[in-house]
Amino acid sequence: MRTRTVLVVDDENLVRWSLRQKLESAGYQVLEAETAARAMTLFQENGPDLVTLDIRLPDANGLKVLLDMKRLAPSVPIVMITAYGAVDDAVKALQIGAYDFLEKPINFERLLHSLENALETSVLRTEVERSKKEQADTWSIDNIIGDSEVLREAKALVKKVADSEANTILIQGESGTGKDMVAKALHYQSRRAHQPLMVLNCAAIPEQLLENELFGHERGAFTDAKAMKKGLFELADGGTVFFDEISEIHLNLQAKLLRVLEDQTFRRIGGIRDIKSDVRVVCASNKDLEKMVRDGEFREDLFYRLSVIPIILPPLRDRKDDIPALVDYFIADYNLRFKKSIKGVTAKAQKIMLNYDWPGNVRELKNVIERAVILQDQGFIDVDLLPLRISEFTGESTALPGQGTLAIPSQGIDLYQVEKELIRQALVKARGNQTHASRLLSISRDTLRYKMKKYGLGKQNELVAG
């Protein structure tokens, strides 16, 4: 462990000499300054780990020096020392950011104890800040691999929303599209990044326990409530609560959640007072919540409160241009993790992956690459290591509404054209009414609008001509 450096700032030679002797015998390296100007020079040139600072200096007030040092390096602990013992000065110093305040004559045992505690606090604070920075870098939206147009649009929206003051955000997309990563990016790229992110998988917790997880309980609220417990909304104050699979929350609890979103207040189970909590609520769902509202499975008022800013993540089949970049990224990651030297995939394997529909989206692609890297040590991944069962089309047929039977030829079929035709027919049948058309297709209106833009549908002549 490296030797820690203490900058001793005092205009009295005897005090500086005494401090040097005690600190060096305790294992510290000591720098000395008799004036504020000299202190600032040494502080900037050497970056000490700790500072002892006299509040009375010949060329400046120690409080001014404290303020300047804190602006330059907020994490460096500074212990103020004075012969005057003025209470006002002590209060001001602590308000500015001094770690401690000692009087002359100096109690060296107390000083050493204060410096040790200050150093430990500084190390912990630095570690926390480093960890937060790592999390912010890890969950940056820029780390979502891909440069397709639909993904660029989605990432741009996420960045804009993260910087906003929006308190409710709804992320929709199929399983494996990266909803959890987007949720974390919304937190770590926002002003709330230094506050807690609390994650709740609504499908993993029984209904009777979910309310307790969200709101906590008072002591004696029920048989086993032997102590007060804080819920996620209370613990996440100032930060973010992420509800994964929000569609799984029971209707009874949806009403209580709506109240929290509207009033920013809640009560613990068994409580009689309202507790205020400033949180951003991010929800994710792989189900069509609009359809659930129509079916009476999800509260309409809660849906509209959550979907103030909807973010729709495109499935992998709608951004196949991103597959090669994703494959390269996963191979590099698993090469490092498993100590392999896979160079890539063969042209035939890549063609298969580009033609596959990927029902499991990015998660499925990631698992396929992981399996292939585990089973192969070097060279290129070929078709035999892809557990996709899609090396050729089977020649089965499928029906399009109003179009009879469309036979899939052995060389394959363009699924984009099939989807475009179905959407066009739904819009024609609905006479251009998007709400009606989305119901015919059992998709949300936002999803319909996204696909209409993707296929260039919307004008009357396009709907007629297809």
N, C-alpha and C positions, 0 to 999 in steps of 0.2 A: 504494500500500500504506500502511495506517495506521501511525502511530508506535506502537511497543510501549512499554508502561509497566512500569517496574521499581520495586518497593517496597523501599527500603533500610531495614533495621531494625538500628540499632546505637546504643548509649548514648554513644559517643564522637563529639563534634562534628567533630573533624578527620577521622575515618574517613568519616563521612557526607559531608563536604565533598569529600573526595578522590574518593569513589565517584561523587558527582554530576558532578564535572568530567569524569571519564573516560567515564561512561555517556552524558552529554549529547553529548560530542564524538563518540561512536560512533553517535549518532542516536536514543538512547532518551529517553523522558520519565521523569522521576524523582520519586517521592514519598518523603518521609523520615518516620521514626518513631524516637523515642529510647526508648520503653517498649513493653512487650507490649500494654498496654491501647490505646495510640495505634495500634499496628500492626494490631490486630484491627479497630479502627474503620475505618481507611483500607482495609484488605483487603476488608471487607464493603461499604463505600460505593463503592469505585472498581473492584474486580475487576481487579487488575493482571495482566499477562501473566507476570511473573516476580517472584521475591522473593529478596533476599539477607538472611539472617537470622543475627544474632549469637547464639551459644549461651549467652552470659552477659548477662542484662538485669537492671536494678535491681528490677523488680517481678515477674519470673517467669523460669523456666528456658526457654531457647529450644526445648528438646525438647517442652515442653508447648505452646508456641505453634505449633510445627511440626505437632503432632498435631491441634490445633484447626483450623488452616488446611486440613489435608488432609481433615478431616471435612467442611468447608464446600465446598471445591473441589479434589477429588482430582487434577484434570488440570493444575493450576498448578504448574510446576516451582519448587522451592525449593532454593537453594544455601546451605548452612550455612557460617558463618565464625566462627572462634574464635582467640583468642590463646594458648590453652592446649594445643592439639594433643592432647587426650586421645583415645587410641585407642578406649576404651569409648564415649565420646560419639559418635565418628564412626560406629562400628558401629551404635549405637542409632538415630542419625539416618537412616542408610541403610535400616535395617529399617523405620522408620516410613514412609519414602517420600521422603526428601530425594534430590534429583537428584545432588548433588555435595557435597563437604566440603573447604573451603580453610582454610589457616592464615594468621594475621597474622604478619609484614607481608604484605599482599596482593600477589600477583603479578598485576598488572592484565591482562597479556596472557593469562594462563591463565584469569582470571575471565571476560574477554570471550569467549574461546573456549568456556568452559563454558556461558555464557549463550546463545550462538548455537546450540550443540548442543542445549541444553535446549529452546530455543524451537522448533527444527526437530522434535524428538521430540514436543513438545506438539502441534504442528500435525498431525503424522502420526497421533498418537493420537486427536486430535479428529476427524480425517477418517475414521479407522477406525470410531470409535464412531458417527459420523453415518451412515456406510454401513450399519452393522449395524442401526441404528434404522430406516433406510429399508427394509432387507430385512424386518425384523420387521413393519413397517407394510404393506409390499407383500404379504407372504405370510400376513397374518392370515386366520384362517378366516372372519372377518366379511366379508371381501372376496368370498366366494363369493356370487354374486347369486342371490336367490330367498328366498321366505318360505313355501313349501309345507310341509305337515306332515312329509312324508318327508325333506325337506332339512333342516328344523330339527332333526329327530331325529339325522340323520347329523352335522350340525355340532356338536350338543351332545356327541355321543360323541367327536368329534375333539378338542374342547376338554378334555374330561375325561382322555382318554388322553395328550394333550400334557403336561398337568401331572403325570402319574403317573411312576413309575419304570420303567414297562414297557420292556423291552429289545428285544422283537420284536413287530412289528405288521404285519398283512397287510391290504392294501387291495385289494378286489375290485370290479370294475365293468367295464362295456363300454368300448370305446375312445371317448374324447371326453367322459367323465363327470367328468374333473378329478382323476384319481388323483395326477398329479404335483404339482398345487397343494396337495392335502391332505398329501402327503408333506412338502412344504416347510413347510407350516403346523405339522405335528407337530414339526419341528425348530426353527423360529424362534419358536414359542410355548412352548418348553420351557426347562428350565434349561441345556440344551446349546447355546442359541442363539449364544453367544459362541465356540463351538468349531466346527471345520470341518463342512460338509455335503458329502459326496462322493457324486456321482451316477454310477451305472453302468447303461447300457442293455445288458442281457444279450444282446439279439438283435443288437447292432451289433458285437460283438467275437467273433472266431473262438474256438472252444473251446480251441485250443492256447495262446492268448494270455490267456485269461480268468484262469487261475490266477495268472499273473504279475502281472496288474493287481490282483488281490485281495491277494496275499501278498508280492509283491516277490521279489527274488532276491539271493543273495550273489554277490560277485565270483567269476567262474570257474565258476558253477553250470552254464553251458552255453557253447557256442562264442562267442557274441556278448556274453556277460556280462562286459564289461570293467570294470564298476564296480558297487558295491552299489546296489540300487534298493529303495526302500520302496514297499509296496503300499498300497491304499486303507485297509485295516484299521489299518495303522500310522499313516498320515497323518491319519486321522479320529479318533484317540484322544481321548476326551472328547466327541466329537460324534456324528454320524449318518452311516450309509452307507445310501443308497437304491438298492435293486435294482429297476429298472424291467424289466418283463417277466421276472420270476423264473422263469416256466415254461420259458424257453429254456435254462436252465443244464443241462448234461449230467449224467447220473446219477453219473458218477465224481466230479465236482466237488461234487455235492450232499452227499456223505458228508463231505468236508473242510469244507464250510460248516457242516454240523451240528456238527462238533467245535468250531468257533469259537464257535457260539452256546451250546453247553453249557459250555465251559471258559473262554471269553473269552481263549483263547490260540491261537497259530498259529506256524508256522515259515516263514521265507522259503524259496523254492526253493533247495535246496543247503545249507540251514542245519542246524545241529545243536542249537540252543538254542530253547526256547520263548519267545515274545514275548507279553506280556500287553497287551491293548488293551480299554479300556472304551468300547464303542460301542453306540449304539442302531441296530438293523437294521430298516429299514422296507422292505417288499417290496410290489410291485404286480403284479397280473395281470389280464388281460382274458379269460383262459381259466378253465374250471372245473377247479380243481386237484384237487378230490375225484374227478372223473371220470378225470383223468390218473393219480391214485393207483390207481384200480380197473383202469385199462388198463396199469399197470406203467410209466408214463412219468414218474412223479414219486415220490420216496421218501415212504413213509407217515410215517416218523418225523420227517422234515424238515417235512412238511406240518403235523403236529400241533405241532411246535415253533414254526413261524412263525405259526400261527393261534391263538395264545393269546388275542390280542385281534383279532378280525376286524372290519374296517370295510367295509361294503357300500355303495357309492355308487349311488343310484337312477338309472336311465336317464331321459332327458328326457321320454320318453313317459309316465313315471309321475309327472311333476311338471310337467304342462303349464301349470299356473297360473303358473309362473315365466317362461314364454316372453315375455310382454309386457315384464317388467322387464329380461330379458336383451336383448331387441331394443333397448329404449331405451338401455341401457348401451353396447351395441356401436355404435349409431348415434352417440351422443355422442363415443365414443372415436375413431371413424373420421372424424367431422366435424373434430375437432381435428387429427388426424394428416394428413388429406388437404385441409384447409382448405375444407371443404364446409359447406353449411347445410341438410342434410336434416332435415325436421321430424318424420318418423316414417313409419309404413306406413299404407296405406289399410285400411279395414275389411275389404275383400275379401281383401287380402293377409294380414291378421292371421288371418282365419278359416281360410285355407288352412294357415298355419303351425300353427295350433292343432289341425288335423285330421291333419297329417302325422306319421308315426311317428318321424322323425329317427333313422335307423339310425346316423348318425355323432354323435348327441347334441349336446352344447353346441359341440363343435368344428365340426360341420357347420353349425349355426346361425350361428356366428361367421363362417365362410367365406362363407355365403350373404349375410349383411349386408355384409361387406367388398366383395364383388363388386358388390352393388347400389349402395353408396355411391360406388364408383369410377366406375360407369357413369352416375350421375346427380349433378347439381350442387346442386339445391335441391328444395323441395316434398316430396311424399310418395312413398315407394316403392310401386309397384303390382305387380300379379301378373306382368306381362311381364318383370320383372327378377328373378323368383324361379326359379332353374333346378331346380325340384323335380319337374316333370312330374306334378303331383298336383291339377290344377285341377278334376278330376272323377273319380269312380270308374268303372272300366271295365266293371263288370258281370260280371267273372270270378267263378268259384266256387271254394270251398275245402271240404275235407272235415274234419269233426270225428270223432274216433274213436268208433265206436259210435252216431253220430247221423246217419249218411248224409251227404248233400251239402247244404251250406248255401249258397244263392245270395246273393251280395252285391247288394243292390238298387242302383239308380242313385243313390239319395240317400245311400248309405253304410251302414256298420254299426258298432256299438259294439264296438271291439276289447277293451275292458275286460271286457265280458260274455263274449266268446269265451274270453279267458284264464282268467277265473274259472271257467267251465264246464269247461275242460280240467283245471284244478287240482282241482276238485271230483271229477271222474270218476277222476282218478289216486288221490285219497285213498280214494274208495269201493272202487276195485279193490284197493288196498293194505290195505284194512280199517283205515284210519287210521294205518298205519305210515308215518311221515314219511320214514324212510330209503328204504323201498321206493318210495314215491311220488316222491321226488326222482330216483331212478334211472329210473323210467318216463318222467319228463319231461326227463331229461338235464340237470338243474340241481343245484346244491349244496343241501344240507339247510338251510343258513342262508338261501339265496335263497328256498327254499320257505316257510320260516317267515315271512320278511318278507312274501311275497305272501299267505300265509294271514291274517296280521294285517291287511294292506291291504284284503282283500276280506271280512273278518269270517268266515272259514271256520275250522272246527275242532270245533265242536259237532256231535254225531251227527245232530241233526235238520236242521242246515244242510247237511250232506253228502248227506243223503237228498233233501231238498227242493230243493237248489240255490239 
